[in-house]
Amino acid sequence: MNQLPRTKLVKSADASTNTGVQPVQGSHVDLGSRVRGIRQSKRMTLKDVANRSGLAVATLSKVENNRLSPTYENIIRLARGLDVDIAVLFSDQPQLSPHGRRSITRLGQGKVFETETYNYEMLCTDVVGKRIIPLKARIKQREWKDFSPLIKHEGEEVIYVLTGRIRLITEFYEEVILEPGDCVYFDSTMGHVCLAHGLEDAEVFWVCSSSDAINVVENSHESARPRSK
């Protein structure tokens, strides 16, 4: 399994200076400490979480020490392994109310999480148990080979392109190029991958159904690559 060097989940600064895409801004998320804290509060060992999530003990250890940035699919596995909603991983004080819920995330105030392939800004994380998971993503990856085989998991997804262009590859359809203002829906159980197309990174509004957070992603893989600096 490939390893990323120690990374920080921080407010974006000028990382997209040459891309034409505005950097994602948001509050710092120390995912490693949060995962460790949740695990210890539940009196679970790394092996316990590994058995529930399908992730290797070594991978979990690297995540807890911020030496590995997990993909979105592996964040889903983490939530399953810890028996928590994804929002709990990104919110200091998640709230669950049975009726009349509402959550607002102001511009630039989402919880930012960076990986080699995507930068995520998790939205509306103060409410857990949502049936959908809204987020903004900056898509940096341009090569399909880094995602081979295609990603599959439970649920449904909607992607709306904000800036740049994306290349959507799906298992049963011809690949398509989507531009700003274009929107796509697809069944997540169908193999899929979303890549930036052209010289610029792309920014999208992305919604996944919350069944993803409950069901383990059996066929996903770790797409994180070592950073070269």
Beta strands, then each sheet from edge to edge (+ up, - down):
strand 1: 26-27
strand 2: 110-114
strand 3: 118-122
strand 4: 132-139
strand 5: 156-163
strand 6: 166-170
strand 7: 176-178
strand 8: 183-187
strand 9: 192-196
strand 10: 202-209
sheet 1: 1+ 2+ 3- 4+ 10- 5+ 8-
sheet 2: 7+ 6- 9+
end
